């Protein structure tokens, strides 16, 4: 699914939801990439991860997220 507008997670297939979890769990994938690919904004990804994971797994994921510089793509310099 390739949309650039906010997407309701309930309308996504089970395969797309699994892909979002895998991308979000990967430390190198920025939330901007998830939004570009699935149309799901960062706040919805975080909420989805909270509902989809065990509490301990979610806390580990949030700790990793907090300890990194940023999971968002840095802004492009204007030329």
Long-range contacts (C-beta under 8 A, 24 or more apart in sequence): 1-37, 1-38, 1-39, 2-36, 2-37, 3-38, 3-39, 4-35, 4-36, 4-39, 5-39, 6-39, 6-40, 6-41, 6-44, 7-38, 7-39, 7-40, 9-40, 9-44, 9-48, 12-38, 12-40, 17-48, 17-52, 20-45, 20-48, 21-48, 21-49, 21-52, 21-53, 24-49, 24-61, 25-61, 27-64, 27-68, 27-71, 29-71, 30-70, 30-71, 30-72, 30-73, 31-71, 31-72, 32-72, 32-73, 33-73, 42-72
